[in-house]
Amino acid sequence: MAGYILETWSKMGILAGRKRGLLAALVLLQTARAFGQGTPAPAFEAASIKPSKAEPGSSSGIPTRTGSISARNVTLKRCIRGAYDVQESQIAGGPKWVDEDRYDIDAKAAGPAGDRELMAMLRRLLSERFKLEFHRETRELPGYALVVGKGGLKAKRSQPEAESRTNSSREAIDAEACSLHQLAQKLSEVIHLPVADLTGVEGEFDFQLKWTPDDMRAKPPSGGDKPGTLPVDLSNGPSVFAALQEQLGLKLEPRKVPTEVLVIDHAEKASEN
């Protein structure tokens, strides 16, 4: 439309030289505004947010199916991580409850929608129901690079069209159709530091990763213990670092990572519905 108007005006001799360029820019700007203004972000047709009654030890993540999400026992911070594709170590600020209060969220789109569309809808849901406001800034943070070990990747590739599912706890990750980028995000939650996926490996994988948290690992007796005794917990499973190499053929290499941080400026608890 804008091009047609300019061509017509040019033939009429109305536009010339600098004036033509200036008016052309103004016409294109107005056209863009006319088509761009008032276009709302996509929204779920229906959404339910309720406080979770589950124990705060595990989370279902943000499982997706075509046109819907169903998340269990998730914090607002976990939702932000999924909606904005960031690691939890990249989320700063906000009230204490953002990382403590847990919710069950069920939301359905009006029609078929893939992961990208669903996460866009989730962003709008967080803005409307949690009144989420934030800004971004870049910080140099100590963290790890996720790389493939010398023996190569041991994870099994997922079947085409497989639905993404990831369940995690403080001592395991059980995943189907999970990318290594998503695994890096999960590992960031485990070690509480940024993890950058530098494997260069594309695609999705099925795997189980099991480890023993540091506070459950067997330790040598302290000075107050009787000689030759060990703590009651004799668990001697691998650390997450060792398990990653042994079970998946991956390594975590320490390094500083320039990291974009999402800083929460405002958030409110969602009312039950």
C-alpha positions as CSV (number, residue, x, y, z in Angstrom):
1,M,0.0,0.0,0.0
2,A,2.7,2.5,1.0
3,G,4.7,1.7,-2.2
4,Y,1.6,2.2,-4.4
5,I,1.0,5.6,-2.7
6,L,4.6,6.7,-3.2
7,E,4.6,5.7,-6.9
8,T,1.3,7.5,-7.6
9,W,2.6,10.7,-5.8
10,S,5.8,10.5,-7.8
11,K,4.0,10.3,-11.1
12,M,2.0,13.4,-10.1
13,G,5.2,15.3,-9.5
14,I,4.3,15.9,-5.9
15,L,7.5,14.3,-4.5
16,A,11.0,15.3,-5.3
17,G,14.5,15.0,-3.9
18,R,14.8,15.0,-0.1
19,K,11.1,15.6,0.4
20,R,10.3,12.4,-1.4
21,G,12.6,10.4,0.9
22,L,11.3,12.1,4.0
23,L,7.6,11.5,3.1
24,A,8.4,7.9,2.0
25,A,9.8,7.2,5.5
26,L,6.8,8.8,7.1
27,V,4.4,6.8,5.0
28,L,6.2,3.5,5.8
29,L,6.3,4.4,9.5
30,Q,2.6,5.1,9.6
31,T,1.8,1.8,7.7
32,A,3.9,-0.2,10.1
33,R,2.2,1.4,13.1
34,A,-1.2,0.8,11.6
35,F,-0.5,-2.9,11.3
36,G,1.6,-3.3,14.4
37,Q,-0.3,-1.4,17.1
38,G,-2.6,-3.2,19.4
39,T,-1.5,-6.7,18.4
40,P,-1.7,-8.6,21.7
41,A,0.6,-11.4,22.6
42,P,-1.0,-14.9,22.2
43,A,-3.0,-16.0,25.2
44,F,-4.4,-19.3,26.5
45,E,-8.1,-19.9,26.0
46,A,-8.3,-21.2,29.6
47,A,-5.8,-21.4,32.4
48,S,-5.9,-22.6,36.1
49,I,-3.2,-21.7,38.7
50,K,-3.5,-23.3,42.1
51,P,-1.1,-23.7,45.1
52,S,0.5,-27.1,45.0
53,K,-0.1,-29.7,47.8
54,A,2.9,-31.8,46.8
55,E,6.1,-32.0,48.8
56,P,8.7,-29.4,47.7
57,G,11.3,-32.0,46.6
58,S,10.6,-32.5,43.0
59,S,9.0,-30.8,40.0
60,S,7.5,-31.9,36.8
61,G,9.0,-28.9,34.9
62,I,6.8,-27.5,32.3
63,P,5.5,-30.5,30.2
64,T,3.9,-29.6,26.9
65,R,1.5,-31.3,24.6
66,T,0.1,-29.9,21.4
67,G,-2.0,-26.9,22.5
68,S,-1.5,-27.3,26.3
69,I,0.8,-27.3,29.3
70,S,0.3,-29.1,32.6
71,A,2.9,-28.2,35.3
72,R,3.0,-29.6,38.8
73,N,4.7,-28.3,41.9
74,V,6.5,-25.5,40.1
75,T,7.7,-22.2,41.5
76,L,7.3,-18.9,39.7
77,K,11.0,-18.9,39.1
78,R,10.7,-22.3,37.4
79,C,8.0,-20.9,35.2
80,I,10.1,-17.9,34.2
81,R,12.9,-20.2,33.3
82,G,10.7,-22.2,30.9
83,A,8.9,-19.2,29.5
84,Y,12.0,-17.1,28.8
85,D,14.4,-20.0,28.1
86,V,16.9,-19.0,30.8
87,Q,18.6,-20.9,33.6
88,E,17.4,-20.3,37.2
89,S,20.9,-18.9,38.0
90,Q,20.1,-16.2,35.4
91,I,17.1,-15.0,37.4
92,A,17.7,-12.5,40.1
93,G,15.7,-10.2,42.4
94,G,12.1,-10.5,43.4
95,P,10.5,-11.5,46.7
96,K,11.6,-14.6,48.5
97,W,8.4,-16.6,47.7
98,V,9.2,-16.5,44.0
99,D,11.6,-19.5,44.6
100,E,9.6,-21.1,47.4
101,D,5.8,-21.1,46.8
102,R,4.7,-23.9,44.5
103,Y,1.9,-24.1,42.0
104,D,0.0,-26.5,39.8
105,I,-0.7,-24.9,36.4
106,D,-3.0,-26.2,33.7
107,A,-3.5,-24.1,30.5
108,K,-5.0,-24.8,27.1
109,A,-4.7,-22.9,23.9
110,A,-7.7,-22.3,21.6
111,G,-6.2,-24.6,19.0
112,P,-3.0,-26.6,18.1
113,A,0.1,-24.8,19.4
114,G,3.8,-25.9,19.5
115,D,6.3,-25.3,22.3
116,R,7.3,-21.8,21.0
117,E,3.7,-20.6,20.9
118,L,2.9,-22.2,24.3
119,M,5.9,-20.5,26.0
120,A,4.8,-17.1,24.5
121,M,1.4,-17.7,26.0
122,L,3.0,-18.7,29.3
123,R,4.9,-15.3,29.3
124,R,1.6,-13.5,28.9
125,L,0.0,-15.6,31.7
126,L,2.9,-14.8,34.1
127,S,2.5,-11.1,33.3
128,E,-1.3,-11.1,33.8
129,R,-1.6,-13.5,36.8
130,F,1.6,-12.9,38.7
131,K,2.0,-9.2,37.6
132,L,5.5,-10.1,36.6
133,E,7.8,-7.2,35.6
134,F,11.6,-7.4,35.0
135,H,14.5,-6.0,33.1
136,R,17.6,-7.7,31.6
137,E,21.3,-7.0,32.2
138,T,24.6,-8.9,31.4
139,R,26.8,-10.1,34.1
140,E,30.0,-12.1,34.1
141,L,29.3,-15.1,36.3
142,P,31.4,-18.1,37.3
143,G,29.9,-21.3,35.9
144,Y,30.5,-24.3,33.7
145,A,30.6,-25.3,30.1
146,L,28.9,-28.6,29.2
147,V,31.0,-30.5,26.7
148,V,31.2,-34.0,25.2
149,G,33.8,-36.2,26.8
150,K,36.6,-38.2,25.0
151,G,34.4,-41.3,24.8
152,G,31.6,-39.5,23.1
153,L,27.9,-39.0,24.0
154,K,26.2,-42.0,25.5
155,A,22.6,-40.7,25.5
156,K,20.0,-42.4,23.2
157,R,18.4,-40.2,20.5
158,S,14.6,-39.7,20.9
159,Q,12.0,-41.0,18.4
160,P,10.8,-38.4,15.9
161,E,7.7,-36.5,17.1
162,A,8.3,-37.7,20.7
163,E,6.7,-35.5,23.4
164,S,9.1,-33.7,25.6
165,R,9.1,-34.8,29.3
166,T,11.6,-34.0,32.0
167,N,11.2,-35.0,35.7
168,S,13.9,-33.9,38.1
169,S,14.7,-34.2,41.8
170,R,17.7,-33.4,43.9
171,E,19.4,-36.7,42.9
172,A,18.1,-37.6,39.4
173,I,16.9,-36.4,36.0
174,D,14.6,-38.6,34.0
175,A,14.1,-37.2,30.5
176,E,12.5,-38.0,27.2
177,A,12.9,-35.8,24.1
178,C,15.3,-33.5,25.9
179,S,17.9,-31.4,24.2
180,L,21.4,-30.9,25.7
181,H,20.5,-27.2,26.0
182,Q,17.7,-28.2,28.3
183,L,20.0,-30.6,30.2
184,A,22.4,-27.7,30.8
185,Q,19.5,-25.7,32.3
186,K,18.7,-28.6,34.6
187,L,22.3,-29.0,35.7
188,S,22.4,-25.3,36.4
189,E,19.6,-25.9,38.9
190,V,21.5,-28.8,40.5
191,I,24.8,-27.0,41.0
192,H,23.3,-23.5,41.4
193,L,25.7,-22.0,38.8
194,P,25.3,-21.1,35.1
195,V,25.9,-24.0,32.7
196,A,26.4,-23.2,29.0
197,D,25.8,-25.9,26.4
198,L,28.9,-26.0,24.3
199,T,28.5,-29.5,23.1
200,G,27.6,-28.5,19.6
201,V,25.2,-31.5,19.5
202,E,21.7,-30.8,18.1
203,G,18.6,-33.0,18.5
204,E,16.7,-34.5,21.5
205,F,17.6,-37.5,23.7
206,D,16.2,-39.9,26.2
207,F,18.2,-40.6,29.3
208,Q,18.3,-41.1,33.1
209,L,21.0,-39.4,35.1
210,K,21.4,-40.4,38.8
211,W,23.8,-39.1,41.3
212,T,24.2,-38.8,45.1
213,P,24.0,-35.2,46.5
214,D,27.0,-34.0,48.4
215,D,25.1,-34.0,51.7
216,M,24.2,-37.7,51.3
217,R,27.7,-38.9,50.4
218,A,29.8,-40.8,52.9
219,K,32.3,-38.6,54.7
220,P,35.4,-39.5,56.7
221,P,34.8,-39.5,60.5
222,S,35.1,-36.2,62.3
223,G,37.4,-35.6,65.2
224,G,34.6,-36.4,67.7
225,D,33.8,-39.8,66.1
226,K,35.2,-43.0,67.4
227,P,38.2,-44.3,65.5
228,G,37.1,-46.5,62.5
229,T,33.5,-45.3,62.5
230,L,31.7,-43.7,59.6
231,P,28.5,-41.6,59.5
232,V,25.2,-43.5,59.6
233,D,24.6,-42.7,55.9
234,L,27.1,-44.9,54.0
235,S,25.9,-43.9,50.6
236,N,28.8,-43.8,48.2
237,G,27.2,-43.0,44.8
238,P,28.7,-40.7,42.2
239,S,28.6,-37.0,42.4
240,V,26.7,-35.2,39.6
241,F,30.0,-34.5,37.9
242,A,31.1,-38.1,37.9
243,A,27.6,-39.4,37.0
244,L,27.5,-37.1,34.0
245,Q,30.7,-38.5,32.6
246,E,30.0,-42.2,33.5
247,Q,26.3,-42.3,32.4
248,L,26.1,-39.7,29.6
249,G,29.7,-39.2,28.4
250,L,29.5,-35.4,29.1
251,K,31.7,-33.1,31.2
252,L,31.4,-29.9,33.1
253,E,34.4,-27.6,32.7
254,P,34.7,-24.6,35.0
255,R,34.9,-21.2,33.4
256,K,33.4,-17.7,33.6
257,V,30.4,-17.2,31.4
258,P,29.1,-13.8,30.2
259,T,25.4,-14.3,31.2
260,E,22.3,-12.3,30.5
261,V,20.4,-12.0,33.8
262,L,16.7,-11.4,34.1
263,V,16.1,-9.2,37.1
264,I,12.7,-9.3,38.7
265,D,11.4,-5.8,39.5
266,H,7.9,-6.8,40.6
267,A,5.8,-9.9,41.2
268,E,2.6,-10.8,43.1
269,K,1.2,-14.1,44.2
270,A,-1.4,-15.5,41.8
271,S,-4.9,-15.8,43.3
272,E,-6.3,-19.3,43.3
273,N,-8.8,-20.2,40.6
